[in-house]
Amino acid sequence: MDALVEQVERSIRERRLFRRGRRIVVAVSGGVDSMVLLRMLHVLAPKYGWRLAVAHFNHQLRGRSSDADERLVRQTAKKLGLPFVGGRGDVRGFSRANKLSLEMGARRLRHDFLARAAARLKSGSIALAHHADDQVELFFLRIFRGSGGEGLSGMKWRNASPGDPKRALVRPLLDVSKSELEAFARDNKTAFRQDASNLRLDIRRNRIRRELLPLLRRDYQPALDRVVLRLMDIAGAEAEFVGHAARAWLKNRTAAAPVFSKASRRARFDELPAAVQRRCIQLQLLRRGIPAQYDLVEHLRCSPGKAVATTPELDAVLTPRGELRLRRARTVPRPGFKRSSGKGWVRARLDAKRGRIVFGGLEIRWNIVSRKPSFPPARKAGRELFDADAVGSEAILRHWQPGDRFQPIGMPSPVKLQDLFTNRKIPREQRHDLVVVTTGAGDLVWVEKLRISERFKLSKSTIRHLQWRWKRL
């Protein structure tokens, strides 16, 4: 048996990823990773009595290439004598309708399809071909997003499907490198399809794979992959412990000695370690469907008893006992306070290359350019330039709220927006008329009359830039 197949077999056996005699749905895209996974599981299936089935979802994003992927997977399943289940969906239309990025829209449709396929075939396991290189890329993606320990732990060998919690997503290749999979495909003459979108450098993951990681391996740490995977394992274990401690404290409002206190008495919230405090707040926010961004968690943690805005309509208050309470935002319209369509905010989708939106008496036109801008960027009245990948796929337009903090370009750290207004001598009666823009996660990107945020400015590494033009109507 091939040495790599034996390695994968050990991972499956030691981690108990698949039970003997069970039906396994193998998600196969047609790329080298999933075609090799299918080949390996097909080799191992007789030994463990597994009954394999092949599932392929056509995202319809690459025209004839997507159809060719589907044909290859269907033909391979037929050649191996395995059942084939195909599905397809209008990812672009679904993403627009549900205000999702293409990546998130594709992910949701794909996982829903795989869960339905598994249910139809009476299978509890869906095999995915994520590998060690995917883990390393994900680590850096999440670093750039500011993820905590739980996010940095990466993908699990086995976890519940987002499409159906009764079905498990299983990743038997997480300790196998991409180069090993490619070598296996060459040696075993495994046919696969290349996805041309993997070569596009306007996609951040591709830039990490093709530019950042080779640089780090060559000039900084030859054993980068091993070091990162070890760090992910450590971060994941520690995050799991913090999460367990936070859930236990929330359930009992106590902290077990000797972890949190020298005595076995009831532990107060302010006696908990900061990591556990943060996780307690995160869990309570997530249970209420509120994104648990770091700045929001820290504002709540460091200001117990004070209202902190979570959305334009909703404030959150953390009691001294660590309980999260929500209440309607106490926003009192000032003279001249402008709203759009009866709402205090609007959402702008940035998936398309250009768009227009009107809010609070301000017309904004934007477009995304997929090339490096001139550096340093030229200043023009009524125009700002942002790093499009840093801003993300959506922006929220709203008015200033008490407690907003902003880091204008050139400043070393965020400060209260109210203090900036005071320093700029902007009259109080005008402050609630000014439009501010945030990311979908709530981070301030731009404030009318105050320019852009330091965090979203162009840099020499910017690939796509967002041009933002505005005028008062």
N, C-alpha and C positions, 0 to 999 in steps of 0.2 A: 504494500500500500504506500502511496506517496507520503513523504514526511509531513507535508503541510496538511494533508487530510487527517493524518494521525494527530497532529496538534489541535486541529479543530474538534476532532472526536474527543480528545481529553478535556477540552473546554466544555463541551456539551455534557460529558459524563460527570466531571467534577462539580459543575455548577447546576447539574440536574435541569438543564434547559428544556429537554424534551423527554417525555415518558415513553416507554416501550409500547409499540402497537398502536400509537395514536396517529390521527390524521394531522398533517402539517400543511398549511397553505404557504407556499413560497412566493413572496412578492418579487417579481422579475421585471425590470425595466427594459432589459436588452443591453445594458452597459456591461462592462467587464466584471464589475463587482458581483452583481446579482446573477450573471450567467455562470460564474465560477461557483458561487454559493449553491446554485441549483445542481451543478455537476457533482459537488462534494456530497451534498445530502443524498443525491441519487446513488452514489457509491456506498454510502453508509446505511441506506434504508433497509436493505435485506437483513443486515446483521441485527437491527433493532426493531424490525417489523413496522417501520413507519410507512404510512400511506401518503404519498406526496400528491399535491395538486398545485398547479401553476396559476397565479393571478397576475394580470397585467392591466394597468390603467393608462389609457391614452389621454394625455392632457390637452391634445389638439393645439399645442402652442408652436409647433415647428412644421406644420403642413405635411408634406410628403415624407419628411424625415420621421415624424411621429408615427405615421402609418407603416413605414418600413420597420421601425422598432417593433410594432405590434406583430407584423408578419413573422419576423425572426423568432419572437418568443412563442408564437402559436406553433410554428413549424418545429421548434425545438421540443416543445411539450409533446407534440404528436410523435416525433422520432423516439422520444424516451418512453412513450406509452403512458403519459400522465394526463389526467383531466386538465382542461384549460378553461379558465373563467376570464373573460375580457370585459372591460368597462371603459367608458369614455365620458368626458364632461367638458362643458364650455367654461374653462377656468377664467378667461377674461371677463365674460359676462357675469359669472358668479361673484368674482372678486369686486367688480364695480357695484353690483347690487347689494353686496354685504359690506361695502367699504373696507375691503381687505387688500393687502398687497398681493401681487401675483403669487409670491412664494407661499403666503399663508393661505390664500384661496386654494392653490394646488394641493397643499398639505391636507387641508380639511376634506376636500373632495376625495383625495386618494385614500385617506384613512377611513372615511365612511364607506367607500367601495370595498376596501379590504375587509372591514368588519362584516359587511353584508355577505361577502364571498365566504368568509369563514363560517358564518352562521348557516349559510345555505349548505355548506359541505360538512356541517356538524364538527367543526374543528375548533379547538380552544387555543391554537397557537398559530401565529403569523410570523414567518421567518423573514427578517430584513438583512440586507447586506452591508450595513454600516461597519466600517473597519477602523483600524487604529489611526490612520491619517485623518479620517473624518473627525475623530475625537480631538486630535491636536488642533485642527482648523476651528472646531467649535470652541475650544478653550480660548483661542485668541479673539474670535468673534465676540464671545461673552465678556472678555476682559474689556474690549472696546465699548461694550454696552454698559459697563460698570456693574456686572453681576456679582453677587456674593458667593459664599462658599457652596451653597446648594447648586447654583447655576454652573460654577466651575467644576463641579463633580462630573459633568458631562452626561452622556447617554448611559442607561443601565443595560446590563445584559438581558434583563427581563423586566417588563413593566406593563401595566394595563393599557390597552388600546384606547386612544381618545375617542374612537368611533363607537366602541362598545367595551365597557369595563370588564365584561365576562370573557373577552378575548385578550390574550397576552401577545405583546410584541416581543420577539426573541431575536437577539443579535449574536450569532455564534462567531462572528469574525472580528470582534472588538480588539483582539490582541494580534491580528494579522495586518501587515502593512500593505499598502497599495502595490508596491513593487513586487511583493510576494504573490499577490493575486495575478498581476500581469504576467509574471514568470510562469505561474501555473497554467494560465490560459495559452501561452505560447507552447509550453511543453506538451500540453494535452490537446492542442489544436481546437480550443474552445472558441467558437464563433461569438462575436459580440459587435455591438454598434457603438460608434463614437458620437457623443453629444457635442455639437459644435459650440453650444452656449458655454461649455466649460472653459473655452479659450477666451471669452470676453473679459477684458480687464476693467470694464465699468461695473462689474459685479464684485462686491467686496470679498466674498469668500474666495473667488478666483484669484484676486490680487494677493490675498494671504497665502494661497497655495503656490502660486507661481513666482511671487516676488519676495514676500516677507520671510517665509519659512526657508527657502534656499539660502537667503542672506544670513539668517540666524544660524543655520547648520554650518555654513561655510566659515563665517567670521567670529562666531560667538560660542556655540556649543554643538559640537559634532553629534553628541548623544541627546539632542534636543527632544526627540520623540519619547525616549525612555524617561527623561527627566520630567517632561510635561505629564505623561501618563501616570507617573508615580505621584506627582503633585495633585493631580485630579483625584486619585484614589484617597490620598490623605485628606484633601479638602472635603471630599464626599463623606468620609467617615465622621469627620468632625462636625460637618453640617447636619448629618443624621442625628448625632448626639444632641446638638443644640435644639434641633426640631423636636426630638423626643422630650427633652427637658421642658421646652416651652409648652408643648401640648399637655404634659402632666401638670404643670403649674396652673395653666388655664382651667384644667378640669377640676383641680382640687384647691386652687388658690393657695397651694403650699409648695415648698421646695424641699426635696428630700435631703436631709443631712447625710454625709458631710459635704455634698457637692456645692451647696450655696451658703451654708452657714455652719458655724461650729456647734451650734446647739440644734436640737431637734424641734425647736419651736416653729411656729408659722412664719414664713419668710415674706417680708413686704416686697412689693414690686421694685422699689428703689434699692433693695439689697441684692437683687439679681445681677449677675454679670451683664454687661452691655449687650453681648451677643444674644443672650436669652431674652432680654428686654426687647431688642429689635425683632426677634422672631415672634414673640408674643403679639406685637403690634402688627407684623406682617400677616400672621394667621387671621387675626380679627378683621383686617382690611379685606383680605382675599375672600373670607366667608361672606362678606357683604358686596362682593363683586367690584371692589375698588383696587386699581393697580397699586401695588405696594412699592412705590418708588422710594429710593433711599432718602431723598430730601424730605419727602412727606413723613416718612417714618421718623427721621431725626427731629423734625419740627415738633411732632407729637411727643416723642420721648423726652426731649429737653424742655418742653413747655407744658407740663401737665396742668390741666384746668383751663387752658387757653384754646379758643376755637381756631382751627387750621382749615383752610379751604381745600377740599378734595376735588370738587367740580364747581362750575359757576353757580350751581344750585344747592350744594351740600357742603356743610362744615362737619368736621370731626373734632371731638374733644376726648382726650385721654384723662381719665380720673386718676388721682393719686394712687388708687388701688390697682391701676393697670387695666381698667375696663374701658373699652372704646365705645363712645356714644356718638350717634349721628343726629344732626338737626338741620333744618332748612337754613340756608345761608341768610344772614341778616343784612342783605344788600339793600340799602335805601337809595332809590334813584335820586340823583341831584338834578337841579335845573339844567336842561340841555343834555341829559344822559340819553344816549341813543341806543336803541335796540334794533335787532334785525329779525323781521318776521315774528315778533313777539318773544324772541329768545335772547338771552344774554350772551350767547356765543354761537358760532357757526364752525363747521368742520370743513377744511379744504383737503381734498384728496390730491396727492402729489404723484400718483401712479402714472398719469398721462404726461406727455412732454410739455404741455402748456395748459393754462386755464385762466379763468377770471372769476373773481368773487367780490361781492360788495358787503361791507359790514360797518356799522357805526358811522355812516357818512363817508367812508373811505373806499375807493375802488382800488383793487389790487389785481394786477396782471402778473403772471409768473410763467417762466418756461425753464426747462432743464436742458442743459447742453452737455453732451457726453464727450467732452474733450477737456484737456487741461487748460485752465484760464491763464491769461498773462499774469505774471507775478512780479512785483506787487500789483494788485488789481487797481484799475483807475477809478477814482471817485467821480460819481455823477449825481446831480441833484435828482431826488425822487427815485433813486435806484440803490439797491443793496445786492451783494453777492454772498451766497452761503455755500458751504460744503453740502451738497445734496444728500450724500450718504449719511452724514452726521445728523441731518434734520430728520430723515426717514420718509415714510410713505404718506404721512398726513400731518396737517398742522391745525391747531385750534386758534381761532380769532376770538378774542373777548376783550373786556375792559379790565383796568387795574383793580386788584382786590387787596385789601389790607393783608399784610403778611407776605406779599410777593417779594422775592429776592432775585436780583439780576446782576450779572457780571458783564458790564459793557466791555467792548473790545479795548484791550490795553490795560484793563484793571486786573490785579493779581487774584482777587477773590470776590465772591458775590456779596452784595450789600442790600439793604432794604430799598425797594423801589421808591418808597415814600421819601427816604433820605435823598435819593438822587433827584427826585422832583424838587425837593426843597433847595438843594444846591444849585439846580438849574433855574431856580426862581420861576417855576411853572405854577401859576395860581391854582389854589385848591379847587375852584369851580371848574377848571379845565381838566383836571387830572382824570376824572371819570369819563371824559369824552375820548381820551386817547386810546388807541387800539394797541393791544399787545398780542404777540403771537407766541404760542408754545408748541412744542412737539406733542405727539399723541400721548406721551408719557407725562406731560405737564412741565417740562423744562422750558424756561423762557428763552426764546430765540431772538426776538426783536421787539423793541418798544418804540412807538412813534415818538419822534423828536430826540431819541436817545441812541440811535444806531443799533448795531447788532451785538449779539453776545460773543464774548471771547471764545466760547466753546464751539461755535459753529462757523467761525471764520474760515476763509480759504487758506490752504497751506500748499507747500510745494508737492505734497503727496496727494492733493485733491485730484480726482479723476472726473467726477461729474459736478458741475456747479449749478446752483439754483439762482436764477436771476429774478429779482423781486422789484417790481415797479409799482408805485402808488401815487394817488392824487386824491385830494378832497373834492367831493362832488358839490 
